[in-house]
Amino acid sequence: MTNATRILGLVLVAQAAPLSVSELHANAERFNGQPVAVTGTLSNFRENLLRRGGAKYTFDLSDGTGTVHVTAFAKPACQSGAATVEGTFGHVKWRVNASYSFEEITARNVICLPDRLPKTVPKTE
């Protein structure tokens, strides 16, 4: 892959309009292999050590319309809470005894967002 292609890919990811998880699921074939950006809440964060060294990080991203699996090869600054994930959407379908599909985002960037509501509300007297 040339540097120009990489730069173009990064520019496209940066310009990707935020999508909902339900939009990704409903249009999986259209978004397959495309840069996407989704904002939601991280959960089920896991670190998986790789045999060749290093690690990959997986988590779920939920936005109220659905949940999508995310894989990142750089440790995100946050392991829970609100975040925007920018990356490439992948959709795989296979058939054994029934049809199965798997959808995930391979993250290039995880942007941690501040909590929208304060954790505690000060009491007023």
Buried (B, 14 or more C-beta within 10 A) or exposed (E): EEEEEEEEBBEEBEEBEEBBBEBBBEBBEEBBEBBBBBBBBBEBBEEEEEEEEEEBBBBBBBBEBBBBBBBBEEEBEBBEEBBBBBBBBBBEEEEEEEEEEEBBBBBBBBBBEEEEEEEEEEEEE
